[in-house]
Amino acid sequence: MKPIRCPALLITAPASGQGKTTLTAGLARLHTRQGRRVQVFKCGPDYLDPHWHQLASGAPVHSLDLWMTGEADARARLHAAAQTADLILIEGVMGLFDGSPSAADLARLLDIPVLAVIDASGMSATLGALAFGLQHFQPGLRWAGVLANRVASARHAQLLQAGVHADSLWQGAVQRIAADAGTQMALLPQRHLGLVAAHELKDGMQRLDAAADALAATPLGQRSWQDWQQWAVEFAPPAAAAAADQPQALGPWLAGRVIAVAHDAAFSFVYPANLDCLRAMGAELRVFSPLAGERLPACDALWLPGGYPELHAAQLAAHTGLQADILAHWQAGKAIWAECGGMLALCEGITTGDGSWAPLWGLMPGRAQMQKRLAGLGMQQLTTPWGTLRGHTFHYARLDSAATPLGRSHRPDEAPGADNGEWLYRHGSLHASFFHAWFASHPRAIAALLGAQNDQQDRELNA
């Protein structure tokens, strides 16, 4: 394979909440409308923003993270994308330099131009100071410019532009975009875990078109395709990686096994790469929707991903046929892997944010409680009996359970045993945790959690 050149941007901000998701998706929509093939990626762990990017671009969106997914995976995905895409867009995570490794580390490593989106409400010339600081805080970044967001008026835009240094490359100003000008509703609405997923809004494409239209009036949106070639990146072909921090090798550990995967608005936190990993291990996947009233497909193992069971508790509890199916599956000793919201759905019930009690499927002993403050956030690694998984945690719920704890996750900079991680619970053939796993970080461990037993050690651990 040869290196491939393709225009690319990493779209970042000084912090979360500046509007980079809206403008990344809007830019993807703008170029897609113009007939270009756009591939969008998301830095760091995120299930919700990719829904909007996929709607805007028409292509699946994968995560890039130098720790969780690994450098080799990032290089391979970008090189593959450059073979078919006209434009690659990467949305950053939090602020440009936040986290270790950060979005800036990824941009510097791969020589990707950086565009900063800055919420300019309540400021004028200070925008220039922020842009200058982002541009020069660390050496080695390839700078594409600054885009002012949530600008009040044309006069406001003039004041902002006047404060930006010439070498900071002014890319324009976007005025506030509302879903409804009369109510000033946010273009991309949010709830407690982030943006409302695109598939939950009937007018999702119209919202993206509004963002694309706003960008079309900026210097960035009017940039000629020839000028976009100035931001081309040479993506090298992936090399065989033997480093300890790269994903583990795949094996046929799920060959011949059928994995049922719940997937709908209550169980929507699924990385496409995790499904790919299961298939690469030989699994046949049967996707079903609990909210649509579908029964559990015939399967060897069940994966209940995260999502929003607390928003659909009554509907899930009323689905007694599926509840009976899952109980029979568990009583037969068949494996269940339940992540975060999937684990909550299996509990006795949950106390919702308004204090009301909502019963759920009742397979796993324990009760959950929603709270207003985050109960878990950040990158984590989880040591299982079969190996260490990388992933993350992000939830507002707490769980009091009598299920057997097998271990606890911890941050990458902590030693195992820290008291702020997520428990891995076992209840018969059920394994469950608030921890969200990146499957390719240790496929053998995922195969074991889904019931694959290829050696005597596995049989002893699951006895």
N, C-alpha and C positions, 0 to 999 in steps of 0.2 A: 504493500500500500504506500501511496505517496502523500505528502502534505497537501492540504487543500485550503485555498483562500476563500473567505466568505465575510462580508460585512457583519459586524457584531457590536452590540452595546451591552454593558452592564449598567442597569438603571438603579440608582441608589438614592440615599437621602441622609440628612443628618440624624434622623431618628425614625421610629415607627410613626404612622399616622400622618405622614406628609403627603400622601396621595400617589405613591409610586406604583401601587398595584393598578389603580385606575388608569394612570397614564401609560404604564407598560401595556396593559390590555388594549387601551385606545390606540396606541401606536401599532400594535399587532393588527388590530382591526383595520386601521388606515391603509397599511401596506397590503393586507389581504384583499381589501376592496380594489386595490390597484392591480391585482392579478399576481402578486408575488407570493411565493411560498415562504411562510414565516414559521420558524421553530422557536418556541419560548421555553425557557428553563426557569426554575425557581431555586435560589440559594437557600440552603438550610431546610429544616423540616417544616412542611406546610402541606395541608390537605385542601384548604379552601381557596386560596388565591389561584391555584392551577385550574380550578373549574372555570374561572373567568378567562384565563389565558387560552384554555382549550377551545372555549366557545369563540373567542376572538380569532384564533388562528386556524381552527379546524384540525389541529394535530395534538396528540397526547403530549402532556407536559411532565418532564422528569425533574427530579431534585438533583442539585449539585452541592456537595459539601466535602471539603478536603478531609474532614474527620469521619463523618458518618458514612458517606458513600465511598470516599477514598479518591485520591488523585487519579489513579488508573481508570476508575469508572468515569470520572468527569472527562478525562481526555478522550476516552473511547466514545462517549456519547456525543461530545462536541464534534469530533472528527466524523462520526457517522452522520450527524445532522448537516454538516457542511457539504456532504456529498449530494444532498438533495434540496437543501434550503437555499433561498435567495438571501435571507436575512435571519440572523440569530439574535434574539433578545433574551437577556438574563435579568430577572428581577432580583435585587439584593434582599438581604434580611436585616431588619432593625436599621441601625446606622451603618455607614460605610465601614467604620473601623471597629464595630462592636463584635465581640466574640473572638474566640481563638481556636481555629483560624476564622478570619473575617471575610466578608465579601471583597475587601480590598486585597487580601492575600490571594484570592482566586484570580482577580483581575490582573494583579502584578505577575503572578506565576505564568499566566497564559497570554499576557500582553493585550488584554481586552480593553478598549476605550470605555471610560467611565462618564456617564451622564448623571448629574446630581439634580434631583427634584427637590425643591425647597418650598415649603408652605410659607408664602410671603405675606400672609394676613398679619396686619399690625406692625409692619416694618417697611422701610424703604431702602436707604443706602446700606443698611446692615446686611442685606442680602449679599452684597459684594464681599463683605468680610467673611461671611459663612462660606461662600464659594471659594474665596481665596484660601481659607483655612483647610477646606476639604481637599483642594488641589495640591497644597504644599505641605500638609501635615506629615506625610511620609513620602520619601522619594521613590521614583520608579513607576508611578502610575501614569498611564496614558490617558490624558484628559480630553473628553469630548465636549464638555461645557456644562452649563447650568440652565435649568428650566424652572421658571417661577410658577408656582401653583396657587390657586385660590386668590387671584388678584382681583381687586375691587373694581377697577376702571382702567380706561386707556391712560389717563393721567398717572394713576398708580404704577402702571407698567413702565411709563417713561422714567419715573423716579427710581424704580428698581434697576432699570437698564443703566441709568447714569452712574449708579454706584458699583457696577461690575467692571473689574479690570478688563482691558482689551484681551489679554491672554486667557481670560477665563471663559471666553467663547459664549456669549449670550445666545441662547437657543430659543428665547421667546417667553411669553407669559400666557398662562391659561387662566381665564376668569373662572369663578366658582361655577361648577356644573351641578345642577340639581335634577333629580328625577322628575320633580314637579315644581315648576317655578313658583306656583302659588303657595306651596307649603314649605319650600326649601328642603325637601327630603333629600337625603344623601343619594348620590347616583348609585353607589354600591353600598347598600345598607349592611349594618353589622349586628351581631348578637354576641353572647358572652365568650364564644371561642374564636371569634373573628368574623370575616365577611360571610353574609348569607350566600350559599352556593348558587351559582348561576342557574342550575337546573330547577331551583325552587321558585324562580321568578319568570313569569310568562313573557315579560318584556325585556329579558336580559340582553338580547341582541340590539334592541332599540337604545338601551342604556349605553352599550359599547359604541354604537354609531354616534351618540351625542358626544362621547369622549373623543372619538376619531375626528368628528367635525371641528371640535375645539382645537385639536392639535393641528388640523389642516391649515389653520390661519396663522400658525407660528412659523418662524424661520426653520425650526426643526421639521415641521410638516411640509414645508415648501422646498426643502432641500432636494436638489436634483439627484437622480440615481447615480449619476457620475460622481457627484460629491460624496455620496454614501460609500463609494469605493475607497475613500480616504480612511475609512474606519474598518477596512478589511483586516482580518486576522488570519495568519497562517496556522492552521490546526494540524499538528503533527499526528501521524498514525500512532495508535497505542502500542506501547512496548510491553513485553511480558514483564510482570511485576512480581517480585518475590519479597517485597518489603512487608514487615510485620503488620503495618497499618492498612494493608490492602485487603479487599474482600477475599474470603476463603474460596478454595476450589469447589466446583460443583460435582456432585456424583448422582447416580441414578437411584437415590434413596427413596423416591416416591413413585418409582416405576410401577405401573399397574394399579395405583391407588387413586381413588376418586375423592376429591376434596370439595365439599359444599362450602360456598362462600356467600354469606349474607351481604346484600348490597342494595341499598335504597337510601332515602333521606335519614333514616335512623342509624344506618351503618355505612356511612359514606367515606370514612377515613381510610382509603385504600391507595397505596402507591402502585401505579401500573408496574413499576419495576418489581414489586413483591409478587404480583401475579406472574410476571415473566419468570421469576426465580422458581416458583412452584412448578411451572410448566417445564423449565429446564431440568428439574429433578425428575421429570417423568410423570407428574401428576396430571390427571384429567380434572378440570375445574367445572363445577356445576353451580352457576350463580343463581340465586333465588332472592325474592323480595318478601320479607316478613310483612311489611306494611301493605303489600298487595294481596295478602291472604294466602300466599303460596306455602305449601307444606315443605318439609325438609326432603330434599331429593335423596334417593338411595346413594349412600356414600360410606366411605371408610373413616372419614374424619370431617370435622366441622370447624371452620374459622369464622368467628364473629368479630369483625373489625370494630374500631371505634366509630363514634358518631354522636347522635343526639337522641338516645332512647328516652331521656327525660322530657323531651318535647312531644313524644309519641307514646307515652307510657300507657295510656288508656287503650289505645289501639293495639299495642303489643300484648297487653294483659288479656284482651278480649280474644286473642288468637289462640284459643285453647288447643286446637288441633296441632299447631306447630309446637306448642308447649309440651304436649304429650309426645310428639315425635322426638324432641330433643331429650326428654327424660328417658325414653326407650333407647335412644342412641347411647346415652350415658350409662344406663343400666346394663347394656350389652358390652360395656368396657371399651367402647370406641372413643377415640381421642377428640377432645374439643380444645381449641386454643382461642381464648377470649381476651381481646385487648380493650382496655379502658371502657368505652361505652358498651362494648360487647360483654364485658364482665358485669357492668351495672345491670344490663338487661336480664342476666341470669340470677341476680340477687332476689331476695324476698320482696324488695321494694325500695322506693326512694322518697325522701322528703324533698319536695321541690322548693324553688326559691321563695314561693309565697307561703311556705310552711305547711302545705297540704301533703297528705300521704298518698302515694301512688303505688299499688302493688305491681310486681313484675312476675317473671317466670318462676322464681323460687327454687331453682335447682341448686344454687350456691348459697350456703348459709351466710347471712349477713345483710345489713341494711346500709343504704347509702344516704348521704345528706348533701344537698347542693348548698354552696355558700357563695358569698359575693366576692370573696378574695380568692386569688389563685391558690390552689393546694399543691400544685406541682408544675414546674416549668424548667425547660432546658435539656441540653444533651445529657444522655445517660448511657451507661453500659451495664449489662445484666449478665452475671455469671450463672450459667445453668449447669446441670450435671454433664452436659454434652459439649460445653464450650461457651465462650463469651460473645454475646450479641451487642451490637451498637444500635442506638436509637435515640429516643427522646421521650419527654413527658410534657403534657400540657392539659390540665384539667382543673375544674372548680369543685369537684365532688370529693367527699371523704367516705371511706368505707370502714365499717366495723364488722369483721368477719372472723368466724371460728375455723375457717379453712386452714389447712396446714401450710405454713410458710416454708418454701424451699430455699429462698435466698432473697437478696435485696439489691436493687440497682444502685449505682453511684455515679457521680459526675466524673468526667475523664481525669480531672485533676485531684481526685480523692482516692484514698485507699478503700478497698472493699470493707464493708461494715459500717459505713457512715449512716447516720440516723435520719437522713433527709431524702433517701431514695424511695423507690417503689417496690413493694413486696411482690414476689412471684409466689402465687398460691397454687396449691394442689388439692383437689377434691375428687378422689377417685381418678377417673381418666380425664378430668378437666384440669387444665392449667390456665391461669388467669392473672392478669396484672394491669395496672394503669400504664405500664411501659409499652410504648409503641416500638416495634422492632423493624430495623432495616434488614430484611431477610438475607440479602447477599453478604452481610457481614459475617455470618456463620450459618450457611445453609444446613449443615448437619444438625445443628441445634434445632432449627425450625422443623426439619424432617422428624426429629425425635418428638418435639412438642405435638406434632400432628400424627404421632403413633407409629412412625417407622421404627422397626426394631431389627437392626442388621447385625447385632453382635450380642454376646452374652451379657456385657455390661448393661446394655439397654434393657434386656429382659429382667435383670436383677433390679434395676432402678425403678422399673414400672411394675414390679411384682406386687 
